[in-house]
Amino acid sequence: MANSNNDERWFLMSRHGECVEINTLQRKIPDIDNVKDPKAFSIFMESKGYKVITNQHKELKGKAILINVPDKELYLIFALESICKEFSQK
């Protein structure tokens, strides 16, 4: 889950390609303030006792990470800022 460009920020991507800040998850996970990337999110959720399933997005190797937290009914796509910009221009 290494970020090849450490300057890029991670966002959450919707099914329609729109991106939002990770902290929008606060409505479901109130103490998520310091989570800035998919690896930190996975570690955070596992530390809370949740099973976390992580997969690379096949076409966007390293630029989009799929994370599922079944007990919280979360299926998330973390995407780098460059991917968000690319999808928003389509």
Residue pairs with C-beta under 8 A, 6 or more apart in sequence:
1 37
1 38
1 39
1 42
1 54
1 62
1 65
2 62
3 10
3 37
3 62
3 80
4 62
4 63
5 80
5 82
8 80
8 81
8 82
9 36
9 80
9 81
10 22
10 36
10 37
10 38
10 78
10 79
10 80
10 81
11 19
11 20
11 21
11 22
11 78
11 79
11 80
11 81
11 84
12 19
12 20
12 21
12 22
12 24
12 25
12 76
12 77
12 78
12 79
13 19
13 64
13 77
13 78
13 79
13 83
13 84
13 87
14 20
14 77
17 84
17 87
17 88
17 90
18 87
18 88
19 79
19 81
19 84
19 87
19 88
22 32
22 35
22 36
22 41
22 78
23 32
23 33
23 35
25 32
25 35
25 74
25 76
26 32
26 33
28 72
28 74
29 45
29 72
32 41
32 44
34 40
35 41
35 44
37 78
38 54
38 65
38 67
38 78
41 67
41 76
41 78
42 52
42 54
42 67
45 52
45 69
45 72
46 52
50 69
50 71
50 72
51 69
51 70
51 71
52 67
52 68
52 69
53 67
53 68
53 69
53 70
54 65
54 66
54 67
54 68
55 65
55 66
55 67
56 62
56 64
56 65
56 66
57 63
57 64
57 65
57 66
57 77
60 79
60 83
63 79
63 80
63 82
63 83
64 77
64 78
64 79
64 80
64 83
65 77
65 78
65 79
66 75
66 76
66 77
66 78
67 74
67 75
67 76
67 77
67 78
68 74
68 75
68 76
69 76
79 87
